[in-house]
């Protein structure tokens, strides 16, 4: 079931795009914004309090669709996939094995476009994370996740294309498979965007 959900989310998210408008765009003109990303994932916290089980830095990919309501405000739906390997003396059967993380959610983006075409932004939202290792005896599960982050985007002059870099933090409870701790993962990524007026 989760495979179907992930495939559907990827199909929606695979369209290129982003959540920016040029500084010259009218404040009253809404746009559909599509974007795709790629980068890495770095867990900030360990899987246990002793620090003897954790996840290594891995890779990530994703994307989404948004609606730019105003030159400073956008609503976005996102999908991110991340994969990292377990490490540490207490990692158990996760040691050296891949853990897949599927993040699905939405956020509100607040941005500050400048005349140079550069627009720093921040965003906050929520969603869910599905964790799956495909290991025998290891429970896959879904948890509520809060999200937030910062980024910067540059709109290429006389085009609908943008280039951006951002960091996204996800906060969720990891309470299965012998672990019980709040987790914070940072997805750092770059991407391309495309805007469609409507």
Contact map, one row per residue, 1 for C-alpha under 8 A:
111110000000000000000000000000000000000000000000000000000000000000000000000000000000000000000000000000000000000000000000000000000000000000000000000000000000000000000000000000000000000000000000000000
111111000000000000000000000000000000000000000000000000000000000000000000000000000000000000000000000000000000000000000000000000000000000000000000000000000000000000000000000000000000000000000000000000
111111100000000000000000000000000000000000000000000000000000000000000000000000000000000000000000000000000000000000000000000000000000000000000000000000000000000000000000000000000000000000000000000000
111111110000000000000000000000000000000000000000000000000000000000000000000000000000000000000000000000000000000000000000000000000000000000000000000000000000000000000000000000000000000000000000000000
111111111000000000000000000000000000000000000000000000000000000000000000000000000000000000000000000000000000000000000000000000000000000000000000000000000000000000000000000000000000000000000000000000
011111111100000000000000000000000000000000000000000000000000000000000000000000000000000000000000000001000000000000000000000000000000000000000000000000000000000000000000000000000000000000000000000000
001111111110000000000000000000000000000000000000000000000000000000000000000000000000000000000000000000000000000000000000000000000000000000000000000000000000000000000000000000000000000000000000000000
000111111111000000000000000000000000000000000000000000000000000000000000000000000000000000000000000000000000000000000000000000000000000000000000000000000000000000000000000000000000000000000000000000
000011111111100000000000000000000000000000000000000000000000000000000000000000100000000000000000000000000000000000000000000000000000000000000000000000000000000000000000000000000000000000000000000000
000001111111110000000000000000000000000000000000000000000000011000000000000000100000000000000000000000000000000000000000000000000000000000000000000000000000000000000000000000000000000000000000000000
000000111111111000000000000000000000000000000000000000000000000000000000000000000000000000000000000000000000000000000000000000000000000000000000000000000000000000000000000000000000000000000000000000
000000011111111000000000000000000000000000000000000000000000000110000000000000000000000000000000000000000000000000000000000000000000000000000000000000000000000000000000000000000000000000000000000000
000000001111111100000000000000000111000000000000000000000000011110000000000001100000000000000000000000000000000000000000000000000000000000000000000000000000000000000000000000000000000000000000000000
000000000111111100000000000000000011000000000000000000000000011100000000000000000000000000000000000000000000000000000000000000000000000000000000000000000000000000000000000000000000000000000000000000
000000000011111110000000000000000111000000000000000000000000001100000000000000000000000000000000000000000000000000000000000000000000000000000000000000000000000000000000000000000000000000000000000000
000000000000111111000000000000000111000000000000000000000000001000000000000000000000000000000000000000000000000000000000000000000000000000000000000000000000000000000000000000000000000000000001110000
000000000000001111100000000000001111000000000000000000000000000110000000000000000000000000000000000000000000000000000000000000000000000000000000000000000000000011000000000000000000000000000001111000
000000000000000111110000000000001111000000000000000000000000000011000000000000000000000000000000000000000000000000000000000000000000000000000000000000000000000001000000000000000000000000000001111000
000000000000000011111000000000001110000000000000000000000000000001110000010100000000000000000000000000000000100000000000000000000000000000000000000000000000000000000000000000000000000000000000101000
000000000000000001111100000000001000000000000000000000000000000000010010000000000000000000000000000000000000001000000010000000000000000000000000000000001010000001000000000000000000000000000000101000
000000000000000000111110100000000000000000000000000000000000000000010010000000000000000000000000000000000000000010000000000000000000000000000000000000000010000000000000000000000000000000000000001000
000000000000000000011111100000000000000000000000000000000000000000000000000000000000000000000000000000000000000010001000000000000000000000000000000000000010000000000000000000000000000000000000000000
000000000000000000001111100000000000000000000000000000000000000000000010000000000000000000000000000000000000000011111000000000000000000000000000000000000000000000000000000000000000000000000000000000
000000000000000000000111110000000000000000000000000000000000000000000000000000000000000000000000000000000000000000100000000000000000000000000000000000000000000000000000000000000000000000000000000000
000000000000000000001111111010000000000000000000000000000000000000000010000000000000000000000000000000000000000000000000000000000000000000000000000000000000000000000000000000000000000000000000000000
000000000000000000000001111110000000000000000000000000000000000000000010000000000000000000000000000000000000000000000000000000000000000000000000000000000000000000000000000000000000000000000000000000
000000000000000000000000111111000000000000000000000000000000000000000110000000000000000000000000000000000000000000000000000000000000000000000000000000000000000000000000000000000000000000000000000000
000000000000000000000000011111000000000000000000000000000000000000001100000000000000000000000000000000000000000000000000000000000000000000000000000000000000000000000000000000000000000000000000000000
000000000000000000000000111111100000000000000000000000000000000000001100000000000000000000000000000000000000000000000000000000000000000000000000000000000000000000000000000000000000000000000000000011
000000000000000000000000001111110000000000000000000000000000000000111100000000000000000000000000000000000000000000000000000000000000000000000000000000000000000000000000000000000000000000000000000011
000000000000000000000000000011111000000000000000000000000000000000111000000000000000000000000000000000000000000000000000000000000000000000000000000000000000000000000000000000000000000000000000001111
000000000000000000000000000001111100000000000000000000000000000011110000000000000000000000000000000000000000000000000000000000000000000000000000000000000000000000000000000000000000000000000000001111
000000000000000011110000000000111110000000000000000000000000000011110000000000000000000000000000000000000000000000000000000000000000000000000000000000000000000000000000000000000000000000000000111100
000000000000101111100000000000011111000000000000000000000000001111000000000000000000000000000000000000000000000000000000000000000000000000000000000000000000000000000000000000000000000000000000111000
000000000000111111100000000000001111100000000000000000000000001110000000000000000000000000000000000000000000000000000000000000000000000000000000000000000000000000000000000000000000000000000011110000
000000000000111111000000000000000111110000000000000000000000111100000000000000000000000000000000000000000000000000000000000000000000000000000000000000000000000000000000000000000000000000000011100000
000000000000000000000000000000000011111000000000000000000000111000000000000000000000000000000000000000000000000000000000000000000000000000000000000000000000000000000000000000000000000000001111000000
000000000000000000000000000000000001111100000000000000000011110000000000000000000000000000000000000000000000000000000000000000000000000000000000000000000000000000000000000000000000000000001110000000
000000000000000000000000000000000000111110000000000000000011100000000000000000000000000000000000000000000000000000000000000000000000000000000000000000000000000000000000000000000000000000111100000000
000000000000000000000000000000000000011111000000000000001111100000000000000000000100000000000000000000000000000000000000000000000000000000000000000000000000000000000000000000000000000000111000000000
000000000000000000000000000000000000001111100000000000001111000000000000000000000111000000000000000000000000000000000000000000000000000000000000000000000000000000000000000000000000000011110000000000
000000000000000000000000000000000000000111110000000000011100000000000000000000000000000000000000000000000000000000000000000000000000000000000000000000000000000000000000000000000000000011110000000000
000000000000000000000000000000000000000011111100000001111000000000000000000000000000000000000000000000000000000000000000000000000000000000000000000000000000000000000000000000000000001111000000000000
000000000000000000000000000000000000000001111100000000000000000000000000000000000000000000000000000000000000000000000000000000000000000000000000000000000000000000000000000000000000001111000000000000
000000000000000000000000000000000000000000111110000001000000000000000000000000000000000000000000000000000000000000000000000000000000000000000000000000000000000000000000000000000000011110000000000000
000000000000000000000000000000000000000000111111101111100000000000000000000000000000000000000000000000000000000000000000000000000000000000000000000000000000000000000000000000000000001000000000000000
000000000000000000000000000000000000000000001111101111100000000000000000000000000000000000000000000000000000000000000000000000000000000000000000000000000000000000000000000001000011101000000000000000
000000000000000000000000000000000000000000000111111111000000000000000000000000000000000000000000000000000000000000000000000000000000000000000000000000000000000000000000000000000011100000000000000000
000000000000000000000000000000000000000000000111111100000000000000000000000000000000000000000000000000000000000000000000000000000000000000000000000000000000000000000000000000000000100000000000000000
000000000000000000000000000000000000000000000001111110000000000000000000000000000000000000000000000000000000000000000000000000000000000000000000000000000000000000000000000000000000000000000000000000
000000000000000000000000000000000000000000000111111111000000000000000000000000000000000100000000000000000000000000000000000000000000000000000000000000000000000000000000000000000000000000000000000000
000000000000000000000000000000000000000000000111111111000000000000000000000000000000000111100000000000000000000000000000000000000000000000000000000000000000000000000000000000000000000000000000000000
000000000000000000000000000000000000000000000111011111100000000000000000000000000000011111100000000000000000000000000000000000000000000000000000000000000000000000000000000000000000000000000000000000
000000000000000000000000000000000000000000101111001111110000000000000000000000000000011100100000000000000000000000000000000000000000000000000000000000000000000000000000000000000000000000000000000000
000000000000000000000000000000000000000000100110000011111000000000000000000000000001111000000000000000000000000000000000000000000000000000000000000000000000000000000000000000000000000000000000000000
000000000000000000000000000000000000000001100000000001111100000000000000000000000001111000000000000000000000000000000000000000000000000000000000000000000000000000000000000000000000000000000000000000
000000000000000000000000000000000000000111100000000000111110000000000000000000000001100000000000000000000000000000000000000000000000000000000000000000000000000000000000000000000000000000000000000000
000000000000000000000000000000000000000111000000000000011111000000000000000000000111100000000000000000000000000000000000000000000000000000000000000000000000000000000000000000000000000000000000000000
000000000000000000000000000000000000011110000000000000001111100000000000000000000111000000000000000000000000000000000000000000000000000000000000000000000000000000000000000000000000000000000000000000
000000000000000000000000000000000000011110000000000000000111110000000000000000011110000000000000000000000000000000000000000000000000000000000000000000000000000000000000000000000000000000101000000000
000000000000000000000000000000000001111100000000000000000011111000000000000000011100000000000000000000000000000000000000000000000000000000000000000000000000000000000000000000000000000000001000000000
000000000100110000000000000000000001110000000000000000000001111100000000000001111000000000000000000000000000000000000000000000000000000000000000000000000000000000000000000000000000000000000000000000
000000000100111100000000000000000111100000000000000000000000111110000000000001110000000000000000000000000000000000000000000000000000000000000000000000000000000000000000000000000000000000000000000000
000000000001111010000000000000000111000000000000000000000000011111000000000111100000000000000000000000000000000000000000000000000000000000000000000000000000000000000000000000000000000000000000000000
000000000001100011000000000000011110000000000000000000000000001111100000000111000000000000000000000000000000000000000000000000000000000000000000000000000000000000000000000000000000000000000000000000
000000000000000001100000000000011100000000000000000000000000000111110000011110000000000000000000000000000000000000000000000000000000000000000000000000000000000000000000000000000000000000000000000000
000000000000000000100000000001111000000000000000000000000000000011111000011100000000000000000000000000000000000000000000000000000000000000000000000000000000000000000000000000000000000000000000000000
000000000000000000111000000001111000000000000000000000000000000001111110111000000000000000000000000000000000000000000000000000000000000000000000000000000000000000000000000000000000000000000000000000
000000000000000000000000000111100000000000000000000000000000000000111111111000000000000000000000000000000000000000000000000000000000000000000000000000000000000000000000000000000000000000000000000000
000000000000000000000000001111000000000000000000000000000000000000011111110000000000000000000000000000000000000000000000000000000000000000000000000000000000000000000000000000000000000000000000000000
000000000000000000011010111000000000000000000000000000000000000000011111110000000000000000000000000000000000001110000000000000000000000000000000000000000000000000000000000000000000000000000000000000
000000000000000000000000000000000000000000000000000000000000000000001111110000000000000000000000000000000000111110000000000000000000000000000000000000000000000000000000000000000000000000000000000000
000000000000000000000000000000000000000000000000000000000000000000011111111000000000000000000000000000000001111000000000000000000000000000000000000000000000000000000000000000000000000000000000000000
000000000000000000100000000000000000000000000000000000000000000001111111111100000000000000000000000000000001110000000000000000000000000000000000000000000000000000000000000000000000000000000000000000
000000000000000000000000000000000000000000000000000000000000000001111000111110000000000000000000000000000111100000000000000000000000000000000000000000000000000000000000000000000000000000000000000000
000000000000000000100000000000000000000000000000000000000000000111100000011111000000000000000000000000000111100000000000000000000000000000000000000000000000000000000000000000000000000000000000000000
000000000000000000000000000000000000000000000000000000000000000111000000001111100000000000000000000000011110000000000000000000000000000000000000000000000000000000000000000000000000000000000000000000
000000000000100000000000000000000000000000000000000000000000011110000000000111110000000000000000000000111100000000000000000000000000000000000000000000000000000000000000000000000000000000000000000000
000000001100100000000000000000000000000000000000000000000000011100000000000011111000000000000000000001111000000000000000000000000000000000000000000000000000000000000000000000000000000000000000000000
000000000000000000000000000000000000000000000000000000000001111000000000000001111100000000000000000001110000000000000000000000000000000000000000000000000000000000000000000000000000000000000000000000
000000000000000000000000000000000000000000000000000000000001110000000000000000111110000000000000000111100000000000000000000000000000000000000000000000000000000000000000000000000000000000000000000000
000000000000000000000000000000000000000110000000000000000111100000000000000000011111000000000000000111000000000000000000000000000000000000000000000000000000000000000000000000000000000000000000000000
000000000000000000000000000000000000000010000000000000000111000000000000000000001111100000000000011110000000000000000000000000000000000000000000000000000000000000000000000000000000000000000000000000
000000000000000000000000000000000000000010000000000000111110000000000000000000000111110000000000011100000000000000000000000000000000000000000000000000000000000000000000000000000000000000000000000000
000000000000000000000000000000000000000000000000000000111100000000000000000000000011111000000111111000000000000000000000000000000000000000000000000000000000000000000000000000000000000000000000000000
000000000000000000000000000000000000000000000000000011110000000000000000000000000001111100100111111000000000000000000000000000000000000000000000000000000000000000000000000000000000000000000000000000
000000000000000000000000000000000000000000000000000011110000000000000000000000000000111110100111000000000000000000000000000000000000000000000000000000000000000000000000000000000000000000000000000000
000000000000000000000000000000000000000000000000001111000000000000000000000000000000011111100010000000000000000000000000000000000000000000000000000000000000000000000000000000000000000000000000000000
000000000000000000000000000000000000000000000000000110000000000000000000000000000000001111110010000000000000000000000000000000000000000000000000000000000000000000000000000000000000000000000000000000
000000000000000000000000000000000000000000000000000110000000000000000000000000000000000111110000000000000000000000000000000000000000000000000000000000000000000000000000000000000000000000000000000000
000000000000000000000000000000000000000000000000000111000000000000000000000000000000011111111110000000000000000000000000000000000000000000000000000000000000000000000000000000000000000000000000000000
000000000000000000000000000000000000000000000000000000000000000000000000000000000000000011111110000000000000000000000000000000000000000000000000000000000000000000000000000000000000000000000000000000
000000000000000000000000000000000000000000000000000000000000000000000000000000000000000000111110100000000000000000000000000000000000001000000000000000000000000000000000000000000000000000000000000000
000000000000000000000000000000000000000000000000000000000000000000000000000000000000111000111111111000000000000000000000000000000000100000000000000000000000000000000000000000000000000000000000000000
000000000000000000000000000000000000000000000000000000000000000000000000000000000000111110111111100000000000000000000000000000000000000000000000000000000000000000000000000000000000000000000000000000
000000000000000000000000000000000000000000000000000000000000000000000000000000000000111000000111110000000000000000000000000000000000000000000000000000000000000000000000000000000000000000000000000000
000000000000000000000000000000000000000000000000000000000000000000000000000000000000110000001111111000000000000000000000000000000000100000000000000000000000000000000000000000000000000000000000000000
000000000000000000000000000000000000000000000000000000000000000000000000000000000011110000000101111100000000000000000000000000000000100000000000000000000000000000000000000000000000000000000000000000
000000000000000000000000000000000000000000000000000000000000000000000000000000000011110000000100111110000000000000000000000000000011110000000000000000000000000000000000000000000000000000000000000000
000000000000000000000000000000000000000000000000000000000000000000000000000000001111000000000000011111000000000000000000000000000011100000000000000000000000000000000000000000000000000000000000000000
000000000000000000000000000000000000000000000000000000000000000000000000000000001110000000000000001111100000000000000000000000001111000000000000000000000000000000000000000000000000000000000000000000
000001000000000000000000000000000000000000000000000000000000000000000000000000111100000000000000000111110000000000000000000000001110000000000000000000000000000000000000000000000000000000000000000000
000000000000000000000000000000000000000000000000000000000000000000000000000001111000000000000000000011111000000000000000000000111100000000000000000000000000000000000000000000000000000000000000000000
000000000000000000000000000000000000000000000000000000000000000000000000000011110000000000000000000001111100000000000000000000111000000000000000000000000000000000000000000000000000000000000000000000
000000000000000000000000000000000000000000000000000000000000000000000000000011100000000000000000000000111110000000000000000011110000000000000000000000000000000000000000000000000000000000000000000000
000000000000000000000000000000000000000000000000000000000000000000000000001111000000000000000000000000011111000000000000000011100000000000000000000000000000000000000000000000000000000000000000000000
000000000000000000000000000000000000000000000000000000000000000000000000001110000000000000000000000000001111100000000000001111000000000000000000001100000000000000000000000000000000000000000000000000
000000000000000000000000000000000000000000000000000000000000000000000000111100000000000000000000000000000111110000000000001110000000000000000000000000000000000000000000000000000000000000000000000000
000000000000000000100000000000000000000000000000000000000000000000000001111100000000000000000000000000000011111000000000111100000000000000000000000000000000000000000000000000000000000000000000000000
000000000000000000000000000000000000000000000000000000000000000000000001110000000000000000000000000000000001111100000000111000000000000000000000000000000000000000000000000000000000000000000000000000
000000000000000000010000000000000000000000000000000000000000000000000011100000000000000000000000000000000000111110000011110000000000000000000000000000000000000000000000000000000000000000000000000000
000000000000000000000000000000000000000000000000000000000000000000000011000000000000000000000000000000000000011111000011100000000000000000000000000000000000000000000000000000000000000000000000000000
000000000000000000001110000000000000000000000000000000000000000000000011000000000000000000000000000000000000001111101111000000000000000000000000000000000000000000000000000000000000000000000000000000
000000000000000000000010000000000000000000000000000000000000000000000000000000000000000000000000000000000000000111111110000000000000000000000000000000000000000000000000000000000000000000000000000000
000000000000000000000011000000000000000000000000000000000000000000000000000000000000000000000000000000000000000011111100000000000000000000000000000000000000000000000000000000000000000000000000000000
000000000000000000000010000000000000000000000000000000000000000000000000000000000000000000000000000000000000000001111100000000000000000000000000000000000000000000000000000000000000000000000000000000
000000000000000000000110000000000000000000000000000000000000000000000000000000000000000000000000000000000000000011111110000000000000000000000000000000000111100000000000000000000000000000000000000000
000000000000000000000000000000000000000000000000000000000000000000000000000000000000000000000000000000000000000011111111000000000000000000000000000000011110000000000000000000000000000000000000000000
000000000000000000010000000000000000000000000000000000000000000000000000000000000000000000000000000000000000001111001111100000000000000000000000000000011100000000000000000000000000000000000000000000
000000000000000000000000000000000000000000000000000000000000000000000000000000000000000000000000000000000000001110000111110000000000000000000000000001111000000000000000000000000000000000000000000000
000000000000000000000000000000000000000000000000000000000000000000000000000000000000000000000000000000000000111100000011111000000000000000000000000001111000000000000000000000000000000000000000000000
000000000000000000000000000000000000000000000000000000000000000000000000000000000000000000000000000000000000111000000001111100000000000000000000000111100000000000000000000000000000000000000000000000
000000000000000000000000000000000000000000000000000000000000000000000000000000000000000000000000000000000011110000000000111110000000000000000000000111000000000000000000000000000000000000000000000000
000000000000000000000000000000000000000000000000000000000000000000000000000000000000000000000000000000000011100000000000011111000000000000000000001110000000000000000000000000000000000000000000000000
000000000000000000000000000000000000000000000000000000000000000000000000000000000000000000000000000000001111000000000000001111100000000000000000011100000000000000000000000000000000000000000000000000
000000000000000000000000000000000000000000000000000000000000000000000000000000000000000000000000000000001110000000000000000111110000000000000001111000000000000000000000000000000000000000000000000000
000000000000000000000000000000000000000000000000000000000000000000000000000000000000000000000000000000111100000000000000000011111000000000000001111000000000000000000000000000000000000000000000000000
000000000000000000000000000000000000000000000000000000000000000000000000000000000000000000000000000000111000000000000000000001111100000000000111110000000000000000000000000000000000000000000000000000
000000000000000000000000000000000000000000000000000000000000000000000000000000000000000000000000000011110000000000000000000000111110000000000111100000000000000000000000000100000000000000000000000000
000000000000000000000000000000000000000000000000000000000000000000000000000000000000000000000000000011100000000000000000000000011111000000011110000000000000000000000000000000000000000000000000000000
000000000000000000000000000000000000000000000000000000000000000000000000000000000000000000000000001111000000000000000000000000001111100000011100000000000000000000000000000000000000000000000000000000
000000000000000000000000000000000000000000000000000000000000000000000000000000000000000000000000001110000000000000000000000000000111110000111000000000000000000000000000000000000000000000000000000000
000000000000000000000000000000000000000000000000000000000000000000000000000000000000000000000100111100000000000000000000000000000011111001010000000000000000000000000000000000000000000000000000000000
000000000000000000000000000000000000000000000000000000000000000000000000000000000000000000000000001000000000000000000000000000000001111101010000000000000000000000000000000000000000000000000000000000
000000000000000000000000000000000000000000000000000000000000000000000000000000000000000000001000000000000000000000000000000000000000111111000000000000000000000000000000000000000000000000000000000000
000000000000000000000000000000000000000000000000000000000000000000000000000000000000000000000000000000000000000000000000000000000000011111000000000000000000000000000000000000000000000000000000000000
000000000000000000000000000000000000000000000000000000000000000000000000000000000000000000000000000000000000000000000000000000000000001111100000000000000000000000000000000000000000000000000000000000
000000000000000000000000000000000000000000000000000000000000000000000000000000000000000000000000000000000000000000000000000000000000111111110000000000000000000000000000000000001000000000000000000000
000000000000000000000000000000000000000000000000000000000000000000000000000000000000000000000000000000000000000000000000000000000001000011111000000000000000000000000000000000011000000000000000000000
000000000000000000000000000000000000000000000000000000000000000000000000000000000000000000000000000000000000000000000000000000000111110001111100000000000000000000000000000000000000000000000000000000
000000000000000000000000000000000000000000000000000000000000000000000000000000000000000000000000000000000000000000000000000000000111000000111110000000000000000000000000000000000000000000000000000000
000000000000000000000000000000000000000000000000000000000000000000000000000000000000000000000000000000000000000000000000000000011110000000011111000000000000000000000000000000000000000000000000000000
000000000000000000000000000000000000000000000000000000000000000000000000000000000000000000000000000000000000000000000000000000011100000000001111100000000000000000000000000111000000000000000000000000
000000000000000000000000000000000000000000000000000000000000000000000000000000000000000000000000000000000000000000000000000001111000000000000111110000000000000000000000000110000000000000000000000000
000000000000000000000000000000000000000000000000000000000000000000000000000000000000000000000000000000000000000000000000000001111000000000000011111000000000000000000000011110000000000000000000000000
000000000000000000000000000000000000000000000000000000000000000000000000000000000000000000000000000000000000000000000000000011110000000000000001111100000000000000000000011100000000000000000000000000
000000000000000000000000000000000000000000000000000000000000000000000000000000000000000000000000000000000010000000000000000111100000000000000000111110000000000000000001111000000000000000000000000000
000000000000000000000000000000000000000000000000000000000000000000000000000000000000000000000000000000000010000000000000011110000000000000000000011111000000000000000001110000000000000000000000000000
000000000000000000000000000000000000000000000000000000000000000000000000000000000000000000000000000000000000000000000000011100000000000000000000001111100000000000000111100000000000000000000000000000
000000000000000000000000000000000000000000000000000000000000000000000000000000000000000000000000000000000000000000000001111000000000000000000000000111110000000000000111000000000000000000000000000000
000000000000000000000000000000000000000000000000000000000000000000000000000000000000000000000000000000000000000000000001110000000000000000000000000011111000000000011110000000000000000000000000000000
000000000000000000000000000000000000000000000000000000000000000000000000000000000000000000000000000000000000000000000111100000000000000000000000000001111100000000011100000000000000000000000000000000
000000000000000000010000000000000000000000000000000000000000000000000000000000000000000000000000000000000000000000000111100000000000000000000000000000111110000001111000000000000000000000000000000000
000000000000000000000000000000000000000000000000000000000000000000000000000000000000000000000000000000000000000000001110000000000000000000000000000000011111000001110000000000000000000000000000000000
000000000000000000011100000000000000000000000000000000000000000000000000000000000000000000000000000000000000000000001100000000000000000000000000000000001111101111100000000000000000000000000000000000
000000000000000000000000000000000000000000000000000000000000000000000000000000000000000000000000000000000000000000001000000000000000000000000000000000000111111111100000000000000000000000000000000000
000000000000000000000000000000000000000000000000000000000000000000000000000000000000000000000000000000000000000000001000000000000000000000000000000000000011111000000000000000000000000000000000000000
000000000000000000000000000000000000000000000000000000000000000000000000000000000000000000000000000000000000000000000000000000000000000000000000000000000001111100000000000000000000000000000000000000
000000000000000000000000000000000000000000000000000000000000000000000000000000000000000000000000000000000000000000000000000000000000000000000000000000000011111110000000000000000000000000000000000000
000000000000000000000000000000000000000000000000000000000000000000000000000000000000000000000000000000000000000000000000000000000000000000000000000000000011011111000000000000000000000000000000111100
000000000000000010000000000000000000000000000000000000000000000000000000000000000000000000000000000000000000000000000000000000000000000000000000000000000011001111100000000000000000000000000001111000
000000000000000011010000000000000000000000000000000000000000000000000000000000000000000000000000000000000000000000000000000000000000000000000000000000001111000111110000000000000000000000000001110000
000000000000000000000000000000000000000000000000000000000000000000000000000000000000000000000000000000000000000000000000000000000000000000000000000000001111000011111000000000000000000000000111100000
000000000000000000000000000000000000000000000000000000000000000000000000000000000000000000000000000000000000000000000000000000000000000000000000000000111100000001111100000000000000000000000111100000
000000000000000000000000000000000000000000000000000000000000000000000000000000000000000000000000000000000000000000000000000000000000000000000000000000111000000000111110000000000000000000011110000000
000000000000000000000000000000000000000000000000000000000000000000000000000000000000000000000000000000000000000000000000000000000000000000000000000011110000000000011111000000000000000000011100000000
000000000000000000000000000000000000000000000000000000000000000000000000000000000000000000000000000000000000000000000000000000000000000000000000000011100000000000001111100000000000000001111000000000
000000000000000000000000000000000000000000000000000000000000000000000000000000000000000000000000000000000000000000000000000000000000000000000000001111000000000000000111110000000000000001110000000000
000000000000000000000000000000000000000000000000000000000000000000000000000000000000000000000000000000000000000000000000000000000000000000000000001110000000000000000011111000000000000111100000000000
000000000000000000000000000000000000000000000000000000000000000000000000000000000000000000000000000000000000000000000000000000000000000000000000111100000000000000000001111100000000001111000000000000
000000000000000000000000000000000000000000000000000000000000000000000000000000000000000000000000000000000000000000000000000000000000000000000000111000000000000000000000111110000000011110000000000000
000000000000000000000000000000000000000000000000000000000000000000000000000000000000000000000000000000000000000000000000000000001000000000000011110000000000000000000000011111000000011100000000000000
000000000000000000000000000000000000000000000000000000000000000000000000000000000000000000000000000000000000000000000000000000000000000000000011100000000000000000000000001111100001111000000000000000
000000000000000000000000000000000000000000000010000000000000000000000000000000000000000000000000000000000000000000000000000000000000000000000010000000000000000000000000000111110011111000000000000000
000000000000000000000000000000000000000000000000000000000000000000000000000000000000000000000000000000000000000000000000000000000000000000000000000000000000000000000000000011111111100000000000000000
000000000000000000000000000000000000000000000000000000000000000000000000000000000000000000000000000000000000000000000000000000000000000000100000000000000000000000000000000001111111000000000000000000
000000000000000000000000000000000000000000000000000000000000000000000000000000000000000000000000000000000000000000000000000000000000000001100000000000000000000000000000000000111110000000000000000000
000000000000000000000000000000000000000000000000000000000000000000000000000000000000000000000000000000000000000000000000000000000000000000000000000000000000000000000000000000111111000000000000000000
000000000000000000000000000000000000000000000011000000000000000000000000000000000000000000000000000000000000000000000000000000000000000000000000000000000000000000000000000001111111100000000000000000
000000000000000000000000000000000000000000000011000000000000000000000000000000000000000000000000000000000000000000000000000000000000000000000000000000000000000000000000000011110111110000000000000000
000000000000000000000000000000000000000000000011100000000000000000000000000000000000000000000000000000000000000000000000000000000000000000000000000000000000000000000000000011100011111000000000000000
000000000000000000000000000000000000000000001000000000000000000000000000000000000000000000000000000000000000000000000000000000000000000000000000000000000000000000000000001111000001111100000000000000
000000000000000000000000000000000000000000111110000000000000000000000000000000000000000000000000000000000000000000000000000000000000000000000000000000000000000000000000011111000000111110000000000000
000000000000000000000000000000000000000000111000000000000000000000000000000000000000000000000000000000000000000000000000000000000000000000000000000000000000000000000000111100000000011111000000000000
000000000000000000000000000000000000000011111000000000000000000000000000000000000000000000000000000000000000000000000000000000000000000000000000000000000000000000000000111000000000001111100000000000
000000000000000000000000000000000000000011110000000000000000000000000000000000000000000000000000000000000000000000000000000000000000000000000000000000000000000000000011110000000000000111110000000000
000000000000000000000000000000000000001111000000000000000001000000000000000000000000000000000000000000000000000000000000000000000000000000000000000000000000000000000011100000000000000011111000000000
000000000000000000000000000000000000001111000000000000000000000000000000000000000000000000000000000000000000000000000000000000000000000000000000000000000000000000001111000000000000000001111100000000
000000000000000000000000000000000000111100000000000000000001100000000000000000000000000000000000000000000000000000000000000000000000000000000000000000000000000000001110000000000000000000111110000000
000000000000000000000000000000000000111000000000000000000000000000000000000000000000000000000000000000000000000000000000000000000000000000000000000000000000000000111100000000000000000000011111000000
000000000000000000000000000000000011110000000000000000000000000000000000000000000000000000000000000000000000000000000000000000000000000000000000000000000000000000111000000000000000000000001111100000
000000000000000111000000000000000011100000000000000000000000000000000000000000000000000000000000000000000000000000000000000000000000000000000000000000000000000011110000000000000000000000000111110000
000000000000000111110000000000001111000000000000000000000000000000000000000000000000000000000000000000000000000000000000000000000000000000000000000000000000000111110000000000000000000000000011111000
000000000000000111000000000000001110000000000000000000000000000000000000000000000000000000000000000000000000000000000000000000000000000000000000000000000000000111000000000000000000000000000001111100
000000000000000011111000000000111100000000000000000000000000000000000000000000000000000000000000000000000000000000000000000000000000000000000000000000000000000110000000000000000000000000000000111110
000000000000000000000000000000111000000000000000000000000000000000000000000000000000000000000000000000000000000000000000000000000000000000000000000000000000000100000000000000000000000000000000011111
000000000000000000000000000011110000000000000000000000000000000000000000000000000000000000000000000000000000000000000000000000000000000000000000000000000000000000000000000000000000000000000000001111
000000000000000000000000000011110000000000000000000000000000000000000000000000000000000000000000000000000000000000000000000000000000000000000000000000000000000000000000000000000000000000000000000111
